[in-house]
Amino acid sequence: MYVIAKRFAFSASHVIGGLAAGHPCGRLHGHNYEVEVELRRPALDVTGFVRDFHELAALKAFIDATLDHRHLNDVLGHDRTTTEVLAKWLYDWCKERWPETAAVRVGETPRSWAEYRP
């Protein structure tokens, strides 16, 4: 199995709803997020790629236009703006474009991340 991955970054704010009173994530706050998309194929294409990294620039353009310096509650249209939910949302976007998408990982700090992998 061949695997490639590419990382992208953005900054955004959010408020997670449904948390206990006083939970810090229930207050307005933000993160410098990292998004990593992973693609897998059992065989390479005729060029020798899983997918040309250049094609993944579409994800950077989407992140820059949709997520960067935005309020995630507004973007997603609800208050379940956890990294887990964001990872699945971005996975669905990627999978629709690149069938070999295997996972999306979203980090909200250098030491904490969530991943969606079906």
C-alpha positions as a Markdown table, in Angstrom:
| # | Residue | x | y | z |
|---|---|---|---|---|
| 1 | Met | 0.0 | 0.0 | 0.0 |
| 2 | Tyr | 1.3 | 3.4 | -0.9 |
| 3 | Val | 0.5 | 6.3 | 1.4 |
| 4 | Ile | 1.0 | 10.1 | 1.0 |
| 5 | Ala | 0.0 | 12.9 | 3.3 |
| 6 | Lys | 0.0 | 16.7 | 3.2 |
| 7 | Arg | -0.5 | 19.3 | 5.9 |
| 8 | Phe | -2.3 | 22.6 | 5.9 |
| 9 | Ala | -2.8 | 25.2 | 8.5 |
| 10 | Phe | -5.4 | 27.8 | 9.5 |
| 11 | Ser | -6.6 | 29.8 | 12.4 |
| 12 | Ala | -10.2 | 30.0 | 13.6 |
| 13 | Ser | -12.4 | 30.6 | 16.6 |
| 14 | His | -15.2 | 28.5 | 18.0 |
| 15 | Val | -17.4 | 27.8 | 21.0 |
| 16 | Ile | -18.4 | 24.2 | 21.8 |
| 17 | Gly | -22.0 | 23.9 | 22.9 |
| 18 | Gly | -23.5 | 21.5 | 25.4 |
| 19 | Leu | -20.6 | 21.5 | 27.8 |
| 20 | Ala | -20.8 | 21.8 | 31.6 |
| 21 | Ala | -21.0 | 25.3 | 33.0 |
| 22 | Gly | -17.5 | 26.7 | 33.4 |
| 23 | His | -15.8 | 24.4 | 30.9 |
| 24 | Pro | -13.2 | 26.5 | 29.1 |
| 25 | Cys | -14.2 | 25.2 | 25.7 |
| 26 | Gly | -17.7 | 26.5 | 26.2 |
| 27 | Arg | -16.2 | 30.1 | 26.0 |
| 28 | Leu | -15.2 | 31.8 | 22.8 |
| 29 | His | -11.6 | 30.7 | 22.0 |
| 30 | Gly | -9.4 | 29.9 | 19.0 |
| 31 | His | -6.7 | 27.6 | 17.7 |
| 32 | Asn | -4.0 | 27.5 | 15.1 |
| 33 | Tyr | -5.2 | 24.3 | 13.5 |
| 34 | Glu | -3.3 | 21.9 | 11.4 |
| 35 | Val | -5.1 | 19.6 | 8.9 |
| 36 | Glu | -3.4 | 16.5 | 7.5 |
| 37 | Val | -5.0 | 14.6 | 4.6 |
| 38 | Glu | -3.8 | 11.0 | 4.0 |
| 39 | Leu | -4.4 | 9.2 | 0.7 |
| 40 | Arg | -3.7 | 5.5 | 0.0 |
| 41 | Arg | -3.6 | 3.3 | -3.0 |
| 42 | Pro | -2.4 | -0.3 | -3.5 |
| 43 | Ala | -0.8 | 0.7 | -6.8 |
| 44 | Leu | 0.6 | 3.9 | -8.3 |
| 45 | Asp | -0.9 | 5.6 | -11.3 |
| 46 | Val | 0.9 | 5.7 | -14.6 |
| 47 | Thr | 3.0 | 8.6 | -13.5 |
| 48 | Gly | 4.1 | 6.9 | -10.3 |
| 49 | Phe | 1.8 | 8.9 | -7.9 |
| 50 | Val | -0.8 | 8.0 | -5.4 |
| 51 | Arg | -2.1 | 11.4 | -6.3 |
| 52 | Asp | -0.1 | 14.4 | -7.5 |
| 53 | Phe | 0.6 | 16.7 | -4.5 |
| 54 | His | -0.2 | 19.6 | -6.8 |
| 55 | Glu | -3.8 | 18.5 | -6.9 |
| 56 | Leu | -4.1 | 18.8 | -3.1 |
| 57 | Ala | -3.7 | 22.6 | -3.5 |
| 58 | Ala | -7.5 | 22.5 | -3.9 |
| 59 | Leu | -7.7 | 21.6 | -0.2 |
| 60 | Lys | -5.5 | 24.6 | 0.8 |
| 61 | Ala | -7.7 | 26.9 | -1.3 |
| 62 | Phe | -10.9 | 25.5 | 0.3 |
| 63 | Ile | -9.4 | 25.9 | 3.8 |
| 64 | Asp | -8.2 | 29.4 | 3.1 |
| 65 | Ala | -11.6 | 30.5 | 1.7 |
| 66 | Thr | -13.8 | 28.7 | 4.1 |
| 67 | Leu | -12.1 | 28.2 | 7.5 |
| 68 | Asp | -9.1 | 30.5 | 7.9 |
| 69 | His | -9.8 | 33.4 | 10.3 |
| 70 | Arg | -13.5 | 32.4 | 10.5 |
| 71 | His | -15.8 | 31.4 | 13.4 |
| 72 | Leu | -16.3 | 27.7 | 13.0 |
| 73 | Asn | -19.8 | 27.8 | 14.5 |
| 74 | Asp | -20.8 | 30.1 | 11.6 |
| 75 | Val | -19.1 | 27.9 | 9.0 |
| 76 | Leu | -20.5 | 24.6 | 10.2 |
| 77 | Gly | -23.9 | 26.1 | 11.2 |
| 78 | His | -24.0 | 24.5 | 14.6 |
| 79 | Asp | -22.1 | 24.4 | 18.0 |
| 80 | Arg | -20.7 | 20.9 | 17.7 |
| 81 | Thr | -17.4 | 22.4 | 16.5 |
| 82 | Thr | -15.0 | 19.8 | 18.0 |
| 83 | Thr | -11.9 | 18.7 | 16.2 |
| 84 | Glu | -13.6 | 15.3 | 15.7 |
| 85 | Val | -16.5 | 16.8 | 13.8 |
| 86 | Leu | -14.2 | 19.0 | 11.8 |
| 87 | Ala | -12.1 | 16.0 | 10.8 |
| 88 | Lys | -15.1 | 14.2 | 9.5 |
| 89 | Trp | -16.4 | 17.3 | 7.7 |
| 90 | Leu | -13.1 | 17.8 | 5.9 |
| 91 | Tyr | -12.8 | 14.0 | 5.2 |
| 92 | Asp | -16.1 | 14.1 | 3.4 |
| 93 | Trp | -15.0 | 17.1 | 1.3 |
| 94 | Cys | -11.7 | 15.3 | 0.4 |
| 95 | Lys | -13.3 | 11.9 | -0.3 |
| 96 | Glu | -15.7 | 13.5 | -2.7 |
| 97 | Arg | -12.8 | 14.8 | -4.8 |
| 98 | Trp | -10.1 | 12.1 | -4.2 |
| 99 | Pro | -11.4 | 8.6 | -3.8 |
| 100 | Glu | -8.1 | 7.4 | -2.3 |
| 101 | Thr | -8.6 | 9.6 | 0.7 |
| 102 | Ala | -8.0 | 7.4 | 3.7 |
| 103 | Ala | -8.1 | 9.8 | 6.7 |
| 104 | Val | -8.1 | 13.4 | 7.8 |
| 105 | Arg | -6.4 | 14.5 | 11.0 |
| 106 | Val | -7.1 | 17.9 | 12.6 |
| 107 | Gly | -4.8 | 19.2 | 15.3 |
| 108 | Glu | -5.8 | 22.1 | 17.5 |
| 109 | Thr | -2.5 | 22.2 | 19.5 |
| 110 | Pro | 0.9 | 20.7 | 18.7 |
| 111 | Arg | 0.0 | 17.9 | 21.2 |
| 112 | Ser | -3.7 | 17.2 | 20.6 |
| 113 | Trp | -5.5 | 16.1 | 17.5 |
| 114 | Ala | -8.5 | 14.1 | 16.2 |
| 115 | Glu | -8.7 | 11.9 | 13.2 |
| 116 | Tyr | -11.5 | 10.6 | 11.1 |
| 117 | Arg | -10.7 | 7.3 | 9.3 |
| 118 | Pro | -13.6 | 5.1 | 8.2 |
